[in-house]
Amino acid sequence: MAGEKATRGGVVYARIREDIFQGVFEPGQRLRLVELAQRFSVSQSVVREALTRLSEQGLVHAAPQQGFSVVTVSLADLNELTEARIEMETLVLRRSMERGGITWEAAVVAAHHHLAGTEGVRSDGTPAPEWFAVHERFHQALLEGCGNARLLAATLGLRDAATLYRRWSLPVGHDTARDVAGEHQAIVDAVLARDADTATALLARHIDRTSQALRTVIANDPADRP
C-alpha cells in the first residue's frame, strides 16, 4: 500500500510540475487540494505531499491558512535568480571540469549531439516541447561531473525555477537574434579543452543573455510586474 501511494504521489508530482512549466498553472495561481485530487483521482493527502515536494523545490508557495499556490515571478526575483544561477552553475561546471573523467566528457558530447540534432520548431512554426527537455538534459550533463550531489541538486533546483519565466520571452533556441546553437558549441569546445575560465565565462554569458530577454519582456508588460 505504501509503495502504491508513493507511486501515485510521484505521478501527481511529475504532472503538476510539468503543468507549471508549460503554463497550465499560472504564476500566483492557487492550487486547490480538492480540485487536484479530483483531477488526478487520488486522495488529498497524495496531492498535499506532491505540492509540499514542489514547495521544497521553490516552484510552489505554501502559506499557513492559505494553502498552496504557484510561485509568483517578478523582475526582482528574476535578477536574484539569475545571479544565483550564474554563481552556482559556473561553480559546479568548474568542479565538473576538475573531477569529471572520460565518461563525463562522453555524456556531455552525447547530450550536445542530441540537442544539435533536435528541431526546436514544429512544422506549424510553434516551439517543439521536446526541444526543451533535450536542452535541459544538455545543461544537466555539463554539471553532473561535479562529484557533489548536494551542489548538483541545488543547482538543478535553480534551473527548474528559471523555467517559470519561459512564457515571458521568446523561447530559448527560437530567438533569431541569437546563435544559441553556437553558444552551446562554444561551451562544449571549452569544456573538452579543459579551459575552465573560458567555459564558465561562456556559461555565465549564456545564462545572462537568456535572462536579459526575459527582463525586456517583463519590463514592457505592466501586467507582469509585482
KABEL-V96918 format. One record per backbone hydrogen bond with DSSP energy under -1.0 kcal/mol. CO is the residue of the C=O (numbers start at 0). NH is the residue of the N-H. E is the energy in kcal/mol with one decimal. If there is no record, write none. Layout:
CO_NH_E, CO_NH_E
This chain:
0_4_-2.4, 1_5_-2.3, 2_6_-2.1, 3_7_-2.5, 4_8_-2.8, 5_9_-2.3, 6_10_-2.0, 7_11_-2.6, 8_12_-2.7, 9_13_-2.3, 10_14_-2.3, 11_15_-2.6, 12_16_-2.5, 13_17_-2.2, 14_18_-2.1, 15_19_-2.2, 16_20_-2.1, 17_21_-2.3, 18_23_-2.0, 18_24_-1.2, 25_28_-2.4, 28_69_-2.5, 31_35_-2.4, 32_36_-2.7, 33_37_-2.2, 34_38_-2.2, 35_39_-2.4, 36_41_-1.9, 42_46_-1.6, 43_47_-2.8, 44_48_-2.1, 45_49_-1.9, 46_50_-2.7, 47_51_-2.6, 48_52_-2.1, 49_53_-2.0, 50_54_-2.3, 51_55_-1.8, 53_58_-2.3, 54_57_-1.2, 58_70_-1.8, 60_68_-1.9, 62_65_-1.9, 62_66_-1.7, 66_62_-2.6, 67_30_-2.6, 68_60_-3.9, 69_27_-1.1, 73_77_-2.6, 74_78_-2.6, 75_79_-2.1, 76_80_-3.0, 77_81_-2.8, 78_82_-2.2, 79_83_-2.5, 80_84_-2.8, 81_85_-2.5, 82_86_-2.2, 83_87_-2.7, 84_88_-3.3, 85_89_-1.7, 86_90_-1.4, 87_91_-2.8, 88_92_-2.5, 89_93_-2.2, 90_94_-2.1, 91_95_-2.4, 92_96_-2.3, 93_97_-1.5, 94_98_-2.5, 95_99_-3.2, 100_104_-2.2, 101_105_-2.5, 102_106_-1.9, 103_107_-2.3, 104_108_-2.6, 105_109_-2.5, 106_110_-2.5, 107_111_-2.4, 108_112_-2.4, 109_113_-2.3, 110_114_-2.2, 111_115_-3.0, 112_116_-1.5, 114_117_-1.5, 119_127_-2.5, 121_124_-1.9, 125_121_-3.4, 127_130_-1.5, 128_132_-1.1, 129_133_-1.9, 130_134_-2.7, 131_135_-2.6, 132_136_-2.0, 133_137_-1.9, 134_138_-2.0, 135_139_-2.4, 136_140_-2.3, 137_141_-1.6, 139_143_-1.2, 142_145_-1.5, 147_151_-2.3, 148_152_-2.5, 149_153_-2.4, 150_154_-2.2, 151_155_-2.6, 152_156_-1.9, 153_157_-1.4, 154_158_-1.7, 155_159_-2.2, 156_160_-2.1, 157_161_-1.7, 160_163_-1.1, 161_164_-1.7, 162_165_-1.6, 164_167_-1.6, 165_168_-2.0, 170_173_-2.2, 174_177_-1.8, 178_182_-1.9, 179_183_-2.3, 180_184_-2.4, 181_185_-2.4, 182_186_-1.9, 183_187_-2.3, 184_188_-2.7, 185_189_-2.1, 186_190_-2.4, 187_191_-2.8, 188_192_-1.5, 189_194_-2.6, 190_193_-1.4, 193_195_-1.1, 194_198_-2.6, 195_199_-2.6, 196_200_-1.8, 197_201_-2.5, 198_202_-2.2, 199_203_-2.5, 200_204_-2.1, 201_205_-2.3, 202_206_-2.4, 203_207_-2.3, 204_208_-2.4, 205_209_-1.5, 206_210_-2.1, 207_211_-2.4, 208_212_-1.5, 209_213_-1.5, 210_214_-2.7, 211_215_-2.0, 212_216_-1.7, 213_217_-2.6, 214_218_-2.7, 215_219_-1.4, 217_220_-1.2, 220_223_-2.2, 221_224_-1.4
